Amino acid sequence: MLCGKRVILRAIEPPDLPNYVRWFADPEVLAYFGLYQPQNLAQEQTWYQRQNENSSSVNFAIDFEGRHVGGCGFANIDAKNQHAEVGLFIGEKALWDQGLGKDVLATLVNYGFDFLNLHRIYLRVFANNQRAVHAYEQIGFVHEGRFRETKWRHGRWLDLLYMMSYAPNGGPGGRSHGPDAPSAMSGRAPAAIIAGKTRRPRPAWDIAPASGWCGTGKPRPR
Ligand SMILES: CC(C)(COP(=O)(O)OP(=O)(O)OC[C@H]1O[C@@H](n2cnc3c(N)ncnc32)[C@H](O)[C@@H]1OP(=O)(O)O)[C@@H](O)C(=O)NCCC(=O)NCCS
């Protein structure tokens, strides 16, 4: 399992599935999802089975103070091109706006860069989901695109935003949105970084100082 500052991300177990049914029956939780209808237990069991067999996704249950409070993970993991889509939700509404979403996302991003060897992590979010957009920006996700009138929700069209986080050290040819970002022309990282003489400053998402596998006792390398 993965430890954030306050959350724990662990494997999803079959007894967790009724919680997903309960959360997705709530229109407020469902409002910002790709789903169009509540899910029943059989549908959740099918999803659980499929994601267990799908090597291009990694999903976690979110625990907070010993309680299962939401779900998160990576989808569309593309190992060749080193990118993946990240997603999260806090199903327990009473816990919104307490910093858990940011903690979860920072923990996932650290894991994606440090363990999955990703170069880019992207997410899709409805433009009117101001809470989510604000939280994602605080973890260093930058706006990369806006797809207008993409989804029909509540009787109107909604725009979909693409947001992105790039690996902090960029790597050869890597990109960053920091002050030492590579030239747009070459798309290459500065020579000193390529030569391994310096690292890019870690961006704002690094708010979960010791996240990674729980109990290793090792601080994450800087
Ligand atoms: C989106 C979600 C994951 C965020 O998690 P969270 O724990 O509620 O978020 P956090 O508390 O970490 O951060 C929310 C931030 O947005 C701010 N915020 C809340 N409502 C806001 C609004 N209407 N406009 C702008 N900012 C807002 C909060 O004040 C907080 O910022 P702060 O820490 O600077 O004060 C969670 O609310 C959720 O699961 N919502 C329902 C499902 C969903 O939208 N999933 C995401 C799909 S992309």
The ligand as a Gaussian input file, in Angstrom:
#p B3LYP/6-31G(d) Opt

LIG

0 1
 C      -12.694000      16.466000      -6.543000
 C      -12.267000      15.768000      -5.235000
 C      -11.458000      14.533000      -5.561000
 C      -11.356000      16.754000      -4.458000
 O      -11.068000      16.167000      -3.220000
 P      -11.224000      17.046000      -1.872000
 O      -10.654000      16.260000      -0.763000
 O      -12.632000      17.493000      -1.748000
 O      -10.300000      18.298000      -2.253000
 P       -9.225000      19.072000      -1.379000
 O       -9.825000      19.426000      -0.051000
 O       -7.940000      18.339000      -1.377000
 O       -9.024000      20.382000      -2.272000
 C      -10.136000      21.121000      -2.697000
 C       -9.742000      22.566000      -2.897000
 O      -10.712000      23.214000      -3.712000
 C      -11.252000      24.326000      -3.009000
 N      -12.630000      24.494000      -3.452000
 C      -13.757000      23.929000      -2.976000
 N      -14.811000      24.344000      -3.690000
 C      -14.342000      25.191000      -4.633000
 C      -14.939000      25.933000      -5.687000
 N      -16.255000      25.907000      -5.894000
 N      -14.139000      26.719000      -6.464000
 C      -12.805000      26.744000      -6.269000
 N      -12.169000      26.059000      -5.287000
 C      -12.934000      25.289000      -4.485000
 C      -11.098000      23.965000      -1.549000
 O      -11.151000      25.103000      -0.719000
 C       -9.713000      23.329000      -1.588000
 O       -8.707000      24.278000      -1.745000
 P       -7.798000      24.793000      -0.512000
 O       -7.156000      23.563000       0.066000
 O       -6.846000      25.735000      -1.156000
 O       -8.730000      25.450000       0.466000
 C      -13.515000      15.409000      -4.361000
 O      -14.166000      16.580000      -3.940000
 C      -14.499000      14.514000      -5.093000
 O      -14.284000      13.333000      -5.172000
 N      -15.580000      15.104000      -5.652000
 C      -16.644000      14.316000      -6.333000
 C      -16.182000      13.492000      -7.502000
 C      -15.236000      14.231000      -8.413000
 O      -15.459000      15.372000      -8.754000
 N      -14.152000      13.556000      -8.809000
 C      -13.150000      14.121000      -9.696000
 C      -13.485000      13.839000     -11.094000
 S      -12.251000      14.534000     -12.185000

